[in-house]
């Protein structure tokens, strides 16, 4: 029995190794692309769904208004999703600067208010390229011109661009940033390996005609989340080779990590809930395999109290994880100019194992809180 368990755990460890090597390859395959810097012709609509964002909404709007992309080619539509604070008032105060406010007014409960908000904004839009971000994000002045410059030079139908946490106030938030880079690198790596699967809706652009071609959010609108990667997966079915990852620092959008463990768990439950709608069942199987690998790490620690062989395997697995994560994240943190975070690998990996196992158990069960709503 001990021998069989050891072999099974080693097979899972081999799977983990193969996956990380796949991610390392995919990230490194993507090079810093050349982008057009002048002579733009694409009409762009920046779309934001906002709910109770009075604290930071004005910062996001100011950053978008400060973009160096031609103003006559820029449209900004912000949808107020039934806010109970001053969000709508703040958005409306920018009307003279061309910011359009659309108020979501739904009498009946929806499964996904955010998807509805984005779809309504797209219906109202006049742009050919939709650029979606979030109401609490910050961006540099070259963000939009970099995205469009890539679009006009390389002709993708969808562009996944990098997102980073910033302004961390605690060790917990810095650990989230490092872990978040693994998620961003995963999305980029899958695109680099010509198998687009994940992305982040805080920095996602796509052709409006393609959005309609794939049926918009139809078929994925029963989940509160998934306006990003589930849409990407629909596009990937029709245009598998025309989804790009924009690996330029000028294109980075910045947001904040969660301030406490409760908010972090709620966020990750929401993200995990999307997996039930993944069309590519090979990706689902891969995620399950990685979850089982992390379970094996926990089991090896527990079984190590009864047999030293399991404890040795536990130490080997943690050591391997640390080495492979370092190899993966060294170029990623270099890209984001945050290499100092790598030291946190030592303490973050054991905690990551525990949280990944826990989220895998509860991610698709029950309900969670998002934007002060109880959703599923």
BAKE-396780 format. One line per 2 residues: their letters; for each residue x, y, z of C-alpha. Coordinates in nm, 2 decimals, always signed. Layout:
REM BAKE-396780
a	X,Y,Z; ...
This chain:
REM BAKE-396780
xx	+0.00,+0.00,+0.00; +0.28,+0.24,+0.09
xx	+0.46,+0.16,-0.24; +0.14,+0.22,-0.44
xx	+0.07,+0.55,-0.27; +0.43,+0.67,-0.32
xx	+0.41,+0.59,-0.69; +0.07,+0.77,-0.73
xx	+0.21,+1.08,-0.55; +0.52,+1.07,-0.77
xx	+0.30,+1.06,-1.08; +0.11,+1.36,-0.96
xx	+0.45,+1.53,-0.89; +0.55,+1.45,-1.25
xx	+0.23,+1.61,-1.37; +0.30,+1.92,-1.17
xx	+0.65,+1.94,-1.32; +0.52,+1.90,-1.67
xx	+0.26,+2.18,-1.62; +0.51,+2.43,-1.48
xx	+0.75,+2.35,-1.76; +0.47,+2.41,-2.00
xx	+0.40,+2.75,-1.84; +0.77,+2.84,-1.84
xx	+0.79,+2.77,-2.21; +0.47,+2.95,-2.29
xx	+0.57,+3.27,-2.11; +0.91,+3.28,-2.27
xx	+0.78,+3.21,-2.62; +0.59,+3.55,-2.60
xx	+0.83,+3.83,-2.69; +0.79,+4.20,-2.63
xx	+0.60,+4.30,-2.95; +0.64,+4.60,-3.17
xx	+0.34,+4.83,-3.16; +0.22,+5.11,-3.38
xx	+0.30,+5.45,-3.22; +0.12,+5.69,-3.45
xx	-0.13,+5.72,-3.73; -0.41,+5.54,-3.54
xx	-0.74,+5.48,-3.71; -0.94,+5.25,-3.47
xx	-1.24,+5.39,-3.28; -1.21,+5.25,-2.93
xx	-1.48,+5.22,-2.66; -1.35,+5.18,-2.30
xx	-1.61,+4.99,-2.10; -1.64,+4.97,-1.72
xx	-1.90,+4.82,-1.50; -1.91,+4.99,-1.16
xx	-2.09,+4.92,-0.84; -2.02,+5.12,-0.52
xx	-1.68,+5.25,-0.63; -1.71,+5.61,-0.50
xx	-1.37,+5.59,-0.33; -1.16,+5.52,-0.64
xx	-1.39,+5.58,-0.94; -1.25,+5.93,-1.00
xx	-0.90,+5.80,-1.01; -0.98,+5.55,-1.28
xx	-1.17,+5.81,-1.49; -0.88,+6.06,-1.46
xx	-0.63,+5.80,-1.58; -0.84,+5.71,-1.88
xx	-0.90,+6.08,-1.97; -0.52,+6.13,-1.94
xx	-0.45,+5.87,-2.21; -0.23,+5.98,-2.51
xx	-0.46,+5.81,-2.75; -0.65,+6.05,-2.99
xx	-0.95,+6.18,-2.81; -1.17,+6.18,-3.12
xx	-1.11,+5.80,-3.15; -1.19,+5.74,-2.78
xx	-1.53,+5.67,-2.63; -1.58,+5.60,-2.25
xx	-1.89,+5.42,-2.13; -1.93,+5.35,-1.76
xx	-2.23,+5.15,-1.64; -2.35,+5.21,-1.29
xx	-2.47,+4.87,-1.16; -2.73,+4.98,-0.90
xx	-2.48,+5.16,-0.68; -2.60,+5.27,-0.34
xx	-2.33,+5.53,-0.29; -2.21,+5.83,-0.49
xx	-2.07,+5.63,-0.78; -2.33,+5.74,-1.03
xx	-2.29,+6.11,-0.92; -1.91,+6.09,-0.97
xx	-1.94,+5.94,-1.31; -2.20,+6.19,-1.41
xx	-1.97,+6.48,-1.31; -1.74,+6.39,-1.60
xx	-2.01,+6.42,-1.87; -1.87,+6.74,-2.00
xx	-1.54,+6.55,-2.07; -1.71,+6.29,-2.28
xx	-1.77,+6.02,-2.02; -2.10,+5.85,-2.08
xx	-2.30,+5.72,-1.78; -2.54,+5.43,-1.83
xx	-2.75,+5.32,-1.54; -2.84,+4.96,-1.51
xx	-3.21,+4.93,-1.42; -3.31,+4.57,-1.37
xx	-3.63,+4.49,-1.19; -3.57,+4.12,-1.17
xx	-3.27,+3.95,-1.01; -2.99,+3.85,-1.26
xx	-2.73,+3.58,-1.24; -2.46,+3.82,-1.37
xx	-2.51,+4.19,-1.33; -2.16,+4.26,-1.46
xx	-2.21,+4.07,-1.78; -2.54,+4.25,-1.83
xx	-2.37,+4.59,-1.77; -2.09,+4.52,-2.02
xx	-2.33,+4.39,-2.28; -2.55,+4.70,-2.25
xx	-2.24,+4.92,-2.28; -2.13,+4.74,-2.59
xx	-2.48,+4.78,-2.74; -2.45,+5.15,-2.69
xx	-2.09,+5.18,-2.81; -1.97,+5.32,-3.14
xx	-1.62,+5.18,-3.12; -1.49,+4.89,-3.32
xx	-1.25,+4.78,-3.05; -1.39,+4.72,-2.70
xx	-1.14,+4.77,-2.41; -1.27,+4.65,-2.08
xx	-1.13,+4.74,-1.74; -1.25,+4.77,-1.38
xx	-1.37,+5.06,-1.18; -1.08,+5.04,-0.93
xx	-0.79,+5.01,-1.17; -0.51,+5.25,-1.25
xx	-0.31,+5.28,-1.58; -0.03,+5.48,-1.73
xx	-0.09,+5.73,-2.01; +0.03,+5.49,-2.28
xx	-0.20,+5.21,-2.19; -0.47,+5.26,-2.45
xx	-0.23,+5.36,-2.73; -0.02,+5.05,-2.66
xx	-0.32,+4.82,-2.68; -0.45,+4.98,-3.00
xx	-0.09,+4.99,-3.14; -0.07,+4.62,-3.09
xx	-0.41,+4.57,-3.24; -0.34,+4.76,-3.55
xx	+0.00,+4.61,-3.61; -0.07,+4.24,-3.54
xx	-0.45,+4.22,-3.61; -0.56,+3.99,-3.32
xx	-0.94,+3.96,-3.25; -0.88,+3.96,-2.88
xx	-0.60,+4.10,-2.66; -0.52,+3.98,-2.31
xx	-0.30,+4.24,-2.13; -0.11,+4.22,-1.80
xx	-0.26,+4.31,-1.47; -0.06,+4.37,-1.15
xx	-0.14,+4.44,-0.78; +0.03,+4.75,-0.64
xx	+0.05,+4.98,-0.33; +0.05,+4.67,-0.10
xx	+0.03,+4.76,+0.27; +0.11,+4.42,+0.43
xx	+0.30,+4.10,+0.39; -0.03,+3.93,+0.31
xx	-0.10,+4.16,+0.02; +0.26,+4.12,-0.12
xx	+0.21,+3.74,-0.11; -0.11,+3.79,-0.31
xx	+0.08,+3.99,-0.57; +0.34,+3.71,-0.61
xx	+0.07,+3.45,-0.64; -0.13,+3.67,-0.88
xx	+0.17,+3.69,-1.11; +0.15,+3.31,-1.14
xx	-0.21,+3.34,-1.26; -0.12,+3.62,-1.51
xx	+0.18,+3.41,-1.63; -0.05,+3.11,-1.67
xx	-0.29,+3.30,-1.89; -0.01,+3.44,-2.10
xx	+0.16,+3.10,-2.12; -0.15,+2.92,-2.25
xx	-0.18,+3.19,-2.52; +0.19,+3.15,-2.60
xx	+0.14,+2.78,-2.64; -0.15,+2.85,-2.88
xx	-0.42,+2.73,-2.63; -0.59,+3.04,-2.49
xx	-0.77,+2.95,-2.18; -0.75,+3.22,-1.91
xx	-0.72,+3.60,-1.88; -0.82,+3.89,-1.66
xx	-1.11,+4.11,-1.73; -0.94,+4.41,-1.58
xx	-0.74,+4.44,-1.90; -0.91,+4.28,-2.19
xx	-0.98,+4.40,-2.54; -1.17,+4.25,-2.83
xx	-1.34,+4.34,-3.16; -1.70,+4.43,-3.12
xx	-1.81,+4.23,-3.42; -1.64,+3.92,-3.28
xx	-1.82,+3.97,-2.95; -2.15,+3.95,-3.14
xx	-2.02,+3.67,-3.36; -1.97,+3.44,-3.06
xx	-2.30,+3.53,-2.92; -2.17,+3.77,-2.65
xx	-2.23,+3.62,-2.30; -2.50,+3.39,-2.41
xx	-2.45,+3.05,-2.26; -2.22,+3.17,-1.98
xx	-2.46,+3.43,-1.83; -2.58,+3.20,-1.55
xx	-2.26,+3.26,-1.35; -2.19,+3.59,-1.18
xx	-1.83,+3.58,-1.29; -1.67,+3.48,-1.62
xx	-1.70,+3.79,-1.83; -1.33,+3.75,-1.91
xx	-1.20,+3.39,-1.95; -1.53,+3.23,-2.04
xx	-1.57,+3.48,-2.32; -1.21,+3.43,-2.42
xx	-1.27,+3.05,-2.45; -1.57,+3.12,-2.67
xx	-1.36,+3.33,-2.90; -1.07,+3.08,-2.90
xx	-1.30,+2.81,-3.05; -1.35,+3.03,-3.36
xx	-1.02,+3.22,-3.37; -0.77,+2.99,-3.19
xx	-0.46,+3.16,-3.34; -0.57,+3.52,-3.32
xx	-0.57,+3.59,-2.95; -0.27,+3.77,-2.82
xx	-0.10,+3.85,-2.49; +0.04,+4.21,-2.49
xx	+0.37,+4.17,-2.32; +0.46,+4.53,-2.27
xx	+0.49,+4.71,-1.94; +0.31,+5.02,-2.08
xx	+0.00,+4.80,-2.12; -0.01,+4.70,-1.75
xx	-0.33,+4.78,-1.55; -0.29,+4.81,-1.17
xx	-0.53,+4.71,-0.90; -0.52,+4.62,-0.54
xx	-0.49,+4.29,-0.35; -0.75,+4.20,-0.09
xx	-0.70,+4.35,+0.25; -0.80,+4.05,+0.45
xx	-0.83,+3.67,+0.43; -1.21,+3.68,+0.42
xx	-1.22,+3.90,+0.11; -0.94,+3.69,-0.05
xx	-1.13,+3.37,+0.00; -1.45,+3.52,-0.14
xx	-1.26,+3.64,-0.45; -1.10,+3.30,-0.51
xx	-1.42,+3.12,-0.47; -1.57,+3.34,-0.73
xx	-1.28,+3.27,-0.97; -1.30,+2.89,-0.90
xx	-1.67,+2.89,-0.98; -1.60,+2.96,-1.34
xx	-1.43,+2.63,-1.39; -1.76,+2.44,-1.42
xx	-1.83,+2.62,-1.75; -1.49,+2.56,-1.91
xx	-1.55,+2.42,-2.26; -1.21,+2.26,-2.28
xx	-1.24,+1.96,-2.06; -0.87,+1.89,-2.09
xx	-0.80,+2.21,-1.90; -1.06,+2.10,-1.64
xx	-0.88,+1.77,-1.60; -0.55,+1.95,-1.57
xx	-0.68,+2.17,-1.29; -0.81,+1.86,-1.11
xx	-0.48,+1.69,-1.15; -0.30,+1.99,-1.00
xx	-0.55,+2.00,-0.71; -0.47,+1.63,-0.65
xx	-0.10,+1.71,-0.65; -0.15,+1.97,-0.38
xx	-0.37,+1.72,-0.18; -0.08,+1.48,-0.21
xx	+0.16,+1.73,-0.06; -0.08,+1.77,+0.24
xx	-0.12,+1.39,+0.27; +0.25,+1.33,+0.26
xx	+0.30,+1.57,+0.55; +0.03,+1.39,+0.75
xx	+0.15,+1.04,+0.66; +0.51,+1.14,+0.73
xx	+0.43,+1.11,+1.10; +0.37,+0.73,+1.04
xx	+0.63,+0.66,+0.78; +0.94,+0.86,+0.70
xx	+0.92,+0.78,+0.33; +0.61,+1.01,+0.30
xx	+0.79,+1.29,+0.48; +1.08,+1.26,+0.25
xx	+0.84,+1.29,-0.04; +0.68,+1.59,+0.12
xx	+1.02,+1.77,+0.15; +1.10,+1.67,-0.21
xx	+0.77,+1.81,-0.34; +0.80,+2.14,-0.16
xx	+1.16,+2.18,-0.28; +1.06,+2.10,-0.64
xx	+0.78,+2.35,-0.62; +1.01,+2.62,-0.49
xx	+1.26,+2.56,-0.77; +1.01,+2.55,-1.05
xx	+0.82,+2.85,-0.92; +1.14,+3.04,-0.90
xx	+1.23,+2.95,-1.26; +0.88,+3.05,-1.37
xx	+0.85,+3.37,-1.17; +1.19,+3.51,-1.22
xx	+1.12,+3.65,-1.58; +0.76,+3.73,-1.48
xx	+0.86,+3.95,-1.18; +1.13,+4.10,-1.39
xx	+0.87,+4.20,-1.65; +0.66,+4.36,-1.37
xx	+0.97,+4.52,-1.21; +0.90,+4.34,-0.88
xx	+1.18,+4.09,-0.85; +1.21,+4.16,-0.48
xx	+0.89,+3.96,-0.42; +1.07,+3.64,-0.51
xx	+1.20,+3.60,-0.15; +0.84,+3.53,-0.05
xx	+0.84,+3.20,-0.23; +0.98,+3.04,+0.08
xx	+0.68,+3.11,+0.29; +0.41,+3.14,+0.03
xx	+0.43,+2.79,-0.12; +0.32,+2.60,+0.19
xx	+0.04,+2.84,+0.24; -0.05,+2.82,-0.13
xx	-0.09,+2.45,-0.10; -0.33,+2.47,+0.18
xx	-0.54,+2.75,+0.03; -0.55,+2.57,-0.31
xx	-0.68,+2.25,-0.16; -0.94,+2.44,+0.04
xx	-1.06,+2.65,-0.26; -1.08,+2.33,-0.46
xx	-1.32,+2.18,-0.20; -1.55,+2.48,-0.17
xx	-1.51,+2.67,-0.49; -1.81,+2.52,-0.67
xx	-2.03,+2.48,-0.37; -2.27,+2.71,-0.20
xx	-2.28,+3.09,-0.25; -2.04,+3.38,-0.20
xx	-2.04,+3.75,-0.16; -1.95,+3.98,-0.45
xx	-2.01,+4.35,-0.47; -2.22,+4.32,-0.16
xx	-2.45,+4.07,-0.33; -2.50,+3.70,-0.24
xx	-2.44,+3.52,-0.56; -2.37,+3.17,-0.68
